[in-house]
């Protein structure tokens, strides 16, 4: 079974927790406690166990302050590269290129 955000959210909400995307990973929250994970699969592995303890998940040394949680960065929109257009070749130019063994799109110096 493939781990997805929807499946992890369902599992987390069954135990009164929430999962959020953040910069560099995922946040598992319960009330005023929050812990950061690198991968969604790490949260799945913890919550899908038969027996787990809140003290193990939200141990004092693993907690992060809620103020430090940053929202995920928006994706950068890539600008399409400028498409180079070449003028139509005359029949003489096509024959000349064939004789020289040049590919169709290359320029002659």
C-alpha positions in Angstrom: 0.0 0.0 0.0 1.3 3.4 -0.9 1.5 5.9 1.9 -0.3 9.2 1.1 -1.2 12.3 3.0 -4.8 11.3 3.0 -4.1 7.9 4.6 -1.8 9.4 7.2 -4.3 12.2 8.0 -7.1 9.6 8.5 -4.8 7.7 10.9 -3.7 10.8 12.8 -7.2 12.2 13.1 -8.5 8.9 14.6 -6.1 9.6 17.5 -6.9 13.4 17.7 -3.7 14.5 16.0 -3.1 16.6 12.9 -0.5 16.5 10.1 0.8 19.5 8.3 3.4 20.1 5.5 6.2 22.5 6.5 9.6 23.6 5.2 11.8 20.6 5.1 9.3 18.0 6.3 6.1 17.2 8.1 4.6 18.3 11.5 2.6 16.0 13.7 0.6 18.1 16.2 -1.6 17.3 19.2 -2.9 20.3 21.1 0.1 22.4 22.1 2.7 19.7 21.3 4.3 19.4 17.8 7.1 17.3 16.4 8.8 17.5 13.0 9.5 14.6 10.8 11.5 14.4 7.6 9.2 12.0 5.8 5.5 11.3 5.8 6.4 7.6 6.0 8.0 8.2 9.5 4.7 9.4 10.8 2.9 6.5 9.3 5.4 4.0 10.8 4.8 5.4 14.3 1.0 5.7 14.2 0.4 2.3 12.5 2.0 0.4 15.3 -0.3 -1.6 17.6 1.0 0.0 20.8 2.7 3.4 21.1 2.9 6.0 23.9 2.4 9.7 23.6 5.5 10.1 25.7 7.6 8.4 23.0 6.1 10.4 20.2 6.2 13.8 21.9 9.3 13.4 24.1 10.6 16.7 25.5 13.8 16.7 23.5 11.9 16.1 20.2 9.3 18.9 20.5 9.4 22.1 18.5 7.8 25.4 19.5 4.6 26.1 17.6 5.9 29.6 16.7 8.8 28.1 14.8 6.6 26.2 12.4 6.8 27.8 9.0 4.3 27.2 6.2 5.6 25.4 3.1 7.3 27.5 0.5 5.2 28.1 -2.6 6.5 26.3 -5.7 8.5 28.5 -8.1 6.9 28.9 -11.4 9.3 28.1 -14.1 9.4 30.4 -17.1 9.5 28.5 -20.4 12.7 29.1 -22.3 12.6 31.3 -25.3 11.9 29.2 -28.3 14.4 30.0 -31.1 12.8 30.1 -34.5 14.8 29.8 -37.8 13.7 31.2 -41.1 12.5 28.8 -43.8 15.3 27.4 -45.9 15.4 27.8 -49.7 15.8 24.6 -51.7 19.3 25.7 -52.6 20.2 26.1 -48.9 18.7 22.6 -48.1 20.8 21.0 -50.8 23.9 22.8 -49.5 23.3 21.6 -46.0 22.8 18.0 -47.1 26.1 18.2 -49.1 27.9 19.5 -46.0 26.3 16.9 -43.7 24.8 19.5 -41.4 21.8 18.8 -39.3 18.6 20.7 -40.1 18.6 23.1 -37.1 22.3 24.0 -37.0 23.7 27.4 -38.1 26.4 27.9 -40.8 29.1 30.2 -39.7 
